[in-house]
Amino acid sequence: MFDHAYGSYMKYAYPADELMPLSCRGRVRGLEPNRGDIDDSLGKFSLTLIDTLDTLVVLNKLDEFEDAVRRTLRDVRLDNDVVVSVFETNIRVLGGLLGAHTMADMLRQRGERMQWYRDELLHMAKELGNRLLPAFNTTSGLPYPRVNLRYGVLNPMSRTGTESDTCTACAGTMILEFAALSRLSGEAVFEENARKALDVLWEKRQRGSDLVGTVINIHNGDWVRRDSGVGAGIDSYYEYLMKAYVLLGDNVYLERFNTHYRAIMKYISQPPLLLNVHMHNPTVSVRSWMDSLLAFFPGLQVLRGDLKPAIETHEMLYQVTKQHKFLPEAFTTEFRVHWGQHPLRPEFAESTYYLYKATGDPYYLRVGQSIVEKLNAHARVPCGFAAVQDVRTGAHEDRMDSFFLAEMFKYLYLLFSEKNQLHFDIDDYIFTTEAHLLPVSLSTSQPPCRGNNTEDLFTYSCPSTQTLFPNNPSFAKTIRDSYKYLTGVGRAFHEVHKGVYRVKLVAEVTQTTEEEEVEPLLVQLISPPFLGRTVLTAGPAKFGMDLTKQEHGVIWLFNGGFVATSPYTACGPIENAEELSGHIALALRGDCMFAAKAHRLQEAGAIGVIFIDHREGSNSAETPLFQMVGDGGSTADITIPLVFLFSQEGALLTSALEDHSNVDVLMLPKERRLEGELEDGEARGPTLQFVLEKGEVVLEEEEYKQQGDSCLTPGDDHMPCFYRQTAASHVDVPERALLHALDWTDSKGDLSSVTVNPIDSLTTPFKI
């Protein structure tokens, strides 16, 4: 996959900044239609090549690496008259040059390769650092968001310098690259400027909540956008505080990170969600969607040693990818698409890598496998890999960002590799936010600043996978299982209670505790030829008729009474309501909440619903059972019985309905299963009680058992099997639809003497 992507860039695009994989040519700024801020990453400096350099070493492509370094030194120029993003140029180009220098220096010191190398990449990095420094020429110390590589910021020729705002991540994601450049070059100015920007952000935090906003004024330090989260606009600010401590050994960075982290876990983290709140009033959520950049956060939590919420959020993200193939650029708290783009972002793969290394759980290898398969199936094109324009349609965009090569393949390769397969010890390096490798030995290159060590020693220790996260995959599984079936059908709702604003995740599954286990239901086929031998495990609902609390816990569904809803998901107006009325509805899971489906189907006249899982191949043997819950609104008006079948069990039921015209189905709790094979014409089991929705009529089994009248077939002199005429009311009573569809009005007589004889499996007469 990497060879296809990198080879396509080198063949069709180099020395352009990026490959256009649909057009099979390079993207050169100024020659293609302007894409706004996205193009600020392009600086006519062969961006993709530089961003990919250290990936070549990770993938053991040392010949290609040496060739690429020679090309970089020969072809790349940094004095271009072009306005670029300070943030993107720092993490992609400066970080790329430093990571490549680190790899080249490592290979040279081993005496095997790169003996000709004389720190040329470090000299280029220093040149670029000097070209970025003018951005820091502000009264606050926060950098301008853009700089002209040739003319700086305030030069009349620079075409920039009028900006007043920058994002928190833009100002706070400089310290790793700038400090590494200072410590490798011996010039402190870079680290000093990056540290000053971090100091400003720290001072400007909201003191009550310890949160920061998303956009800040670079001149006076006032917050322009006060929403606070861990996604776009802030993400790598938190990441760099943590990693600056690891790389530089400065306790101040860790103390700041820990302060912010406590605030994040108090206000933003609502497992498995990560919400955006108002920094000055953090109990108020400011939007109902999340962006895909927050997918890095579980990986950062692993670095900190906080594994449980990392597993929870990652599992939620995985469920979103299973529903939409990729993480949409933004998705709602109901896990629906908000913005449909997917520019091949690597953050989810990054967190998957960290979680596998921390837990040793092969589950995360399967997650990685799904990423690989989806990229090949839905993003691979003849000239590389193309971004997805909309995950709902699968349409492509003529775009392959450099981070796809810098990060995605690096994390996936490391996920599937053993340490002894790598050309170096990965533990000697830390990843920048662009996955460039910087040596942790830089922490000893100069004494760290003294901080106030107010916390215990453990706080300053990197988590040990051997002691904190033993190779016990079941640990992660027990956390994960509560969140495995959120797919696309959760809803956040807001509840104001005593002045405290709370956001709850309402999903299709209850997060059951050890004390609250899901009580399985059964769907048992008892008419010939099944005779009770076919028993399907079913999931219950927390709304509708509670089958476990009926006096005898049994509901009978009659032959000829199953109707597939149209649309099958029941997520829109029911098109076949007339056909559904008085029948059992079969509906597909997905697209909307179970409760919304149940409301529609009950209003359409359905007397019960069997939901079938939309994920092909799911089954009760391999998938933990769950309980369907509400959508945050009232479900008290839902009174019909509801059960859920996984895909394989649902296929057995629908196959039986297709093959046999008369199928009797019993729904009951597992412990009340009818045991033994039923003889044709015989029913064994507990007393049956049937509750009618209309008129609250109750039909009870007589205390005796006897053979009922045989049912006549159409064409005989009497009523056929499905109906019996009653003399008292002159009403045709459909026997098999009787129990739930009964809505008789009697203006000519009473029904007290009517006896109805059921047929087939149950032969005991009932009296009204």
RABELMO-V492154 format. One record per backbone hydrogen bond with DSSP energy under -1.0 kcal/mol. CO is the residue of the C=O (numbers start at 1). NH is the residue of the N-H. Records with the same first field share a line. If there is no record, write none. Layout:
CO = NH / NH
//
This chain:
1 = 5
2 = 6
3 = 7
4 = 8
5 = 9
6 = 10
7 = 11
8 = 12
9 = 13 / 14
13 = 16
17 = 48
18 = 27
20 = 24 / 25
25 = 20
28 = 31
35 = 38
36 = 39
37 = 40
38 = 41
39 = 42
40 = 85
46 = 50
47 = 51
48 = 52
52 = 56
54 = 58
55 = 59
56 = 61
57 = 60
60 = 62
61 = 65
62 = 66
63 = 67
64 = 68
65 = 69
66 = 70
67 = 71
68 = 72
69 = 73
70 = 74
71 = 75
72 = 76
80 = 82
82 = 149
84 = 147
85 = 89
86 = 90
87 = 91
88 = 92
89 = 93 / 94
90 = 95
93 = 97
94 = 98
95 = 99
96 = 100
97 = 101
98 = 102
99 = 103
100 = 104
101 = 105
102 = 106
103 = 107
104 = 108
105 = 109
106 = 110
107 = 112 / 113
108 = 111
114 = 117
119 = 123
120 = 124
121 = 125
122 = 126
123 = 127
124 = 128
125 = 129
126 = 130
127 = 131
128 = 132
129 = 133
132 = 135
133 = 136
134 = 137
135 = 144
136 = 138
145 = 86
147 = 84
148 = 152
152 = 148
155 = 158
164 = 218
166 = 216
167 = 171
168 = 172
174 = 178
175 = 179
176 = 180
177 = 181
178 = 182
179 = 183
180 = 184
181 = 185
182 = 186
188 = 192
189 = 193
190 = 194
191 = 195
192 = 196
193 = 197
194 = 198
195 = 199
196 = 200
197 = 201
198 = 202
199 = 203
200 = 204
202 = 205
206 = 210
211 = 206
214 = 168
215 = 224 / 225
216 = 166
217 = 221
222 = 217
225 = 214 / 215
226 = 279
228 = 277
231 = 234 / 235
233 = 169
234 = 237
235 = 239
236 = 240
237 = 241
238 = 242
239 = 243
240 = 244
241 = 245
242 = 246
243 = 247
244 = 248
245 = 249
251 = 255
252 = 256
253 = 257
254 = 258
255 = 259
256 = 260
257 = 261
258 = 262
259 = 263
260 = 264
261 = 265
262 = 266
263 = 267
264 = 268 / 269
268 = 275
270 = 273
273 = 270
276 = 286
277 = 228
281 = 284
284 = 278
288 = 333
290 = 331
291 = 294
292 = 295
293 = 296
294 = 297
296 = 300
297 = 301
298 = 302
299 = 303
300 = 304
301 = 305 / 306
305 = 307
307 = 311
308 = 312
309 = 313
310 = 314
311 = 315
312 = 316
313 = 317
314 = 318
315 = 319
316 = 320
317 = 321
318 = 322
319 = 323
320 = 324
321 = 325
324 = 326
329 = 292
330 = 338 / 339
331 = 290
332 = 335
336 = 332
339 = 330
340 = 391
341 = 329
342 = 388
346 = 350
347 = 351
348 = 352
349 = 353
350 = 354
351 = 355
352 = 356
353 = 357
354 = 358
355 = 359
356 = 360
361 = 364
362 = 366
363 = 367
364 = 368
365 = 369
366 = 370
367 = 371
368 = 372
369 = 373
370 = 374
371 = 375
372 = 376
373 = 377
374 = 378
375 = 379 / 380
379 = 386
381 = 384
384 = 381
387 = 397
388 = 342
390 = 394
395 = 389 / 390
397 = 399
399 = 387
401 = 404
402 = 406
403 = 407 / 408
404 = 409
407 = 411
408 = 412
409 = 413
410 = 414
411 = 415
412 = 416
418 = 421
419 = 422
425 = 428
426 = 429
428 = 440
430 = 438
432 = 435
436 = 432
438 = 430
439 = 442
440 = 443
441 = 444
442 = 445
451 = 453
452 = 454
456 = 459
457 = 460
458 = 461
464 = 468
470 = 472
472 = 475
473 = 477
474 = 478
475 = 479
476 = 480
477 = 481
480 = 483
486 = 489
491 = 506
493 = 504
495 = 502
497 = 500
500 = 497
502 = 495
504 = 493
506 = 491
510 = 512
520 = 670
521 = 538
522 = 668
523 = 536
524 = 666
525 = 532
527 = 530 / 531
530 = 533
531 = 678
534 = 525
536 = 523
538 = 521
539 = 644
540 = 628
545 = 547
546 = 549
555 = 667
557 = 665
558 = 561
561 = 584
563 = 586
566 = 575
567 = 570
568 = 588
576 = 580
577 = 581
580 = 583
583 = 607
584 = 563
585 = 610
586 = 565
587 = 612
593 = 597
594 = 598
595 = 599
596 = 600
597 = 601
598 = 602
599 = 603
600 = 604
601 = 606
602 = 605
605 = 582
608 = 585
609 = 643
610 = 587
611 = 645
612 = 589
615 = 618
618 = 648
619 = 623
628 = 542
635 = 638
640 = 545
641 = 609
643 = 611
644 = 539
645 = 613
646 = 650
647 = 651
648 = 652
649 = 653
650 = 654
651 = 655
652 = 656
653 = 657
654 = 658
655 = 659
656 = 660
664 = 526
665 = 557
666 = 524
667 = 555
668 = 522
669 = 672
670 = 673
679 = 682
688 = 701
690 = 699
697 = 692
699 = 690
713 = 716
720 = 723
722 = 735
724 = 733
726 = 730
731 = 726
737 = 741
738 = 742
751 = 754
754 = 768
756 = 766
759 = 762
766 = 756
//
